[in-house]
Amino acid sequence: MAQDGECGTGLGDRLKGPGRAVWAKHDRDTEGWLPLWRHMVDSAAVAGLLWDRWLPANLRALISATLPGGEGDGRRLAVWLAGVHDKFRMRGSQT
């Protein structure tokens, strides 16, 4: 997260209404924040690591079985879904 003096200073005071929907993570105590684009990239990268190093081969195969590109497409799907997960949650949010 950004520290005071960087782009996160006074975020809560500066952003109103729809503008509040474009940050991903905010620390109310320090006013530090992580922009949405950075959170999306981080989430996608973690999903790729989980796919490669943690998810058992049988689950990767099950997820990928119906995709035209097999396991490569399964990994791409997991990474994409993780990257855009806040986009779908924000749509139904009233904040």
Backbone as numpy.savetxt, mean C-alpha at the origin, in Angstrom:
# Nx Ny Nz CAx CAy CAz Cx Cy Cz
8.48 7.65 8.13 7.64 8.83 8.13 8.52 10.06 8.13
8.02 11.11 7.53 8.74 12.38 7.55 8.74 12.92 8.97
9.77 13.64 9.32 9.87 14.26 10.63 9.46 15.72 10.52
9.20 16.36 11.66 8.88 17.78 11.65 9.97 18.53 10.89
9.57 19.52 10.14 10.52 20.27 9.34 10.59 19.76 7.91
10.05 18.58 7.67 9.98 18.06 6.32 8.54 18.22 5.84
8.16 17.47 4.83 6.85 17.67 4.22 5.70 17.31 5.14
5.94 16.73 6.32 4.85 16.36 7.20 4.49 17.40 8.24
5.19 18.50 8.32 4.94 19.48 9.38 3.54 20.07 9.27
2.76 19.98 10.37 1.44 20.57 10.42 0.46 19.97 9.43
0.64 18.74 9.07 -0.20 18.11 8.06 -1.68 18.19 8.42
-2.00 17.89 9.66 -3.40 17.91 10.06 -4.04 19.28 9.91
-3.25 20.33 10.09 -3.78 21.69 9.96 -3.91 22.12 8.50
-3.04 21.61 7.66 -3.01 22.06 6.27 -3.97 21.32 5.36
-4.24 20.06 5.64 -5.11 19.29 4.75 -6.53 19.25 5.28
-7.46 19.53 4.41 -8.88 19.51 4.76 -9.63 18.67 3.73
-10.76 18.12 4.12 -11.65 17.41 3.21 -10.95 16.37 2.37
-11.15 16.43 1.04 -10.59 15.41 0.15 -9.06 15.33 0.20
-8.41 16.42 0.54 -6.96 16.40 0.62 -6.42 15.42 1.64
-7.21 15.12 2.65 -6.78 14.16 3.66 -6.71 12.74 3.11
-7.35 12.47 2.00 -7.38 11.12 1.44 -6.11 10.74 0.69
-5.19 11.67 0.48 -4.03 11.36 -0.35 -2.79 10.98 0.46
-2.86 10.95 1.77 -1.72 10.42 2.51 -2.09 9.03 2.99
-1.08 8.23 3.24 -1.33 6.85 3.61 -1.21 6.63 5.11
-0.19 7.15 5.72 0.04 6.92 7.14 0.39 8.24 7.81
-0.20 8.49 8.97 0.00 9.75 9.67 0.19 9.46 11.15
1.20 10.04 11.74 1.46 9.91 13.17 0.98 11.18 13.86
-0.12 11.10 14.59 -0.72 12.28 15.21 0.19 12.92 16.26
1.06 12.12 16.87 1.94 12.67 17.91 3.05 13.54 17.34
3.61 13.13 16.21 4.76 13.87 15.65 4.39 14.67 14.42
3.19 14.49 13.89 2.76 15.09 12.63 3.57 14.56 11.44
4.35 13.50 11.65 5.05 12.87 10.54 4.06 12.12 9.66
4.41 11.95 8.41 3.49 11.24 7.52 4.23 10.57 6.39
3.58 9.61 5.80 4.09 8.85 4.67 3.13 9.08 3.52
3.60 9.62 2.39 2.69 9.88 1.27 2.14 8.57 0.69
0.98 8.67 0.09 0.30 7.50 -0.46 1.18 6.76 -1.45
1.86 7.45 -2.34 2.67 6.76 -3.35 3.75 5.90 -2.69
4.35 6.39 -1.60 5.41 5.64 -0.91 4.82 4.41 -0.23
3.65 4.57 0.39 2.98 3.44 1.03 2.61 2.38 0.00
2.15 2.80 -1.18 1.78 1.86 -2.23 3.00 1.06 -2.69
4.12 1.75 -2.91 5.34 1.08 -3.36 5.84 0.12 -2.28
5.84 0.56 -1.03 6.28 -0.30 0.07 5.40 -1.55 0.19
4.09 -1.36 0.12 3.16 -2.49 0.25 3.36 -3.49 -0.88
3.54 -3.00 -2.09 3.77 -3.88 -3.23 5.08 -4.65 -3.07
6.12 -3.99 -2.61 7.42 -4.65 -2.43 7.33 -5.75 -1.37
6.62 -5.47 -0.28 6.46 -6.49 0.76 5.69 -7.68 0.23
4.66 -7.43 -0.57 3.88 -8.53 -1.14 4.77 -9.40 -2.04
5.65 -8.77 -2.80 6.57 -9.54 -3.65 7.49 -10.41 -2.82
8.01 -9.86 -1.73 8.87 -10.65 -0.84 8.10 -11.80 -0.19
6.87 -11.53 0.24 6.06 -12.59 0.84 5.80 -13.70 -0.17
5.49 -13.32 -1.40 5.26 -14.32 -2.45 6.51 -15.16 -2.66
7.65 -14.50 -2.75 8.90 -15.20 -3.07 9.44 -16.03 -1.92
9.31 -15.56 -0.69 10.03 -16.16 0.43 9.16 -16.81 1.50
7.86 -16.53 1.51 7.04 -17.01 2.62 5.89 -17.90 2.17
5.20 -17.51 1.11 4.03 -18.27 0.66 4.45 -19.65 0.16
3.85 -20.71 0.70 4.22 -22.06 0.27 3.94 -22.27 -1.22
4.75 -23.11 -1.83 4.65 -23.37 -3.27 3.26 -23.86 -3.67
2.63 -24.69 -2.81 1.30 -25.20 -3.18 0.26 -24.08 -3.22
0.39 -23.05 -2.36 -0.54 -21.92 -2.42 -0.25 -21.02 -3.62
1.02 -20.83 -3.94 1.35 -20.07 -5.15 0.76 -20.76 -6.37
0.88 -22.08 -6.42 0.33 -22.84 -7.55 -1.18 -22.74 -7.61
-1.84 -22.82 -6.46 -3.30 -22.73 -6.41 -3.78 -21.36 -6.91
-3.14 -20.30 -6.43 -3.51 -18.95 -6.85 -3.26 -18.76 -8.34
-2.19 -19.33 -8.85 -1.78 -19.10 -10.22 -2.44 -20.03 -11.23
-3.09 -21.07 -10.78 -3.59 -22.13 -11.67 -4.48 -21.62 -12.80
-5.31 -20.65 -12.54 -6.25 -20.20 -13.58 -5.76 -18.95 -14.32
-4.59 -18.47 -13.99 -4.07 -17.27 -14.66 -3.27 -17.67 -15.89
-3.40 -16.92 -16.98 -2.75 -17.31 -18.24 -1.22 -17.37 -18.16
-0.62 -16.54 -17.35 0.84 -16.52 -17.23 1.36 -17.35 -16.08
0.50 -18.17 -15.49 0.92 -19.04 -14.41 1.43 -18.28 -13.19
2.53 -18.79 -12.60 3.03 -18.23 -11.35 3.51 -16.79 -11.51
4.03 -16.44 -12.67 4.44 -15.05 -12.91 3.26 -14.10 -12.79
2.13 -14.49 -13.36 0.92 -13.66 -13.24 0.38 -13.67 -11.81
0.52 -14.79 -11.12 0.08 -14.85 -9.73 0.85 -13.86 -8.87
2.15 -13.81 -9.08 2.97 -12.87 -8.33 2.60 -11.43 -8.69
2.44 -11.15 -9.97 2.05 -9.80 -10.40 0.71 -9.39 -9.79
-0.23 -10.32 -9.73 -1.54 -10.03 -9.15 -1.41 -9.71 -7.66
-0.65 -10.52 -6.93 -0.47 -10.28 -5.50 0.20 -8.93 -5.24
1.22 -8.61 -6.02 1.93 -7.34 -5.86 1.00 -6.17 -6.19
0.23 -6.29 -7.27 -0.69 -5.22 -7.66 -1.78 -5.01 -6.60
-2.38 -6.10 -6.13 -3.43 -5.97 -5.12 -2.91 -5.32 -3.85
-1.71 -5.69 -3.43 -1.13 -5.06 -2.24 -0.87 -3.58 -2.49
-0.39 -3.25 -3.68 -0.07 -1.87 -3.99 -1.28 -0.96 -4.02
-2.41 -1.48 -4.45 -3.61 -0.64 -4.59 -4.63 -0.84 -3.47
-4.26 -1.55 -2.41 -5.26 -1.89 -1.40 -5.91 -0.66 -0.76
-5.21 0.43 -0.58 -5.82 1.62 0.02 -6.74 2.34 -0.94
-6.52 2.21 -2.22 -7.38 2.84 -3.22 -8.80 2.32 -3.06
-8.95 1.03 -2.89 -10.28 0.45 -2.77 -10.90 0.77 -1.42
-10.12 0.82 -0.38 -10.65 1.14 0.96 -11.07 2.60 1.01
-10.32 3.49 0.38 -10.63 4.92 0.42 -11.95 5.22 -0.28
-12.27 4.47 -1.30 -13.47 4.74 -2.06 -14.72 4.68 -1.19
-14.79 3.72 -0.29 -15.96 3.59 0.56 -15.86 4.41 1.84
-14.71 5.03 2.06 -14.48 5.79 3.29 -15.13 7.17 3.22
-15.56 7.65 4.35 -16.14 8.99 4.42 -15.18 9.99 5.04
-13.90 9.58 5.27 -12.94 10.49 5.89 -12.18 11.28 4.87
